[in-house]
Amino acid sequence: ILLDEATANVPRHRAPIVAQELLQSVTRNIFLYTKLMHIWSKSGSHQAPKEMNDLIVRMKSEGIAPNVVAYNVLLRFYSRLGDVQLIESIFDTMHNA
């Protein structure tokens, strides 16, 4: 809840800064990574797709499996971009998890 409150109204231009600060100061867990993906998904940044993918890779390398909420953030984001192939790939990943 505190993480939600602290990041509720992150201005788009501050997404990279806030994401980096959170990664350095908050215990890494599924809640943090999902919040970071949410921040990037709302940022409007051209870096967002790469950053979100990097977060998934980093999560998995740290032994943190994405949950339904994390996948939903990804699906919503990529549906707004119209990336049907990636959405199908995410669905496949979810079903095979």
Salt bridges, closest charged atoms under 4 A:
ASP4 OD1 - LYS35 NZ 3.10
ASP54 OD2 - LYS50 NZ 2.52
GLU62 OE2 - ARG28 NH1 2.93
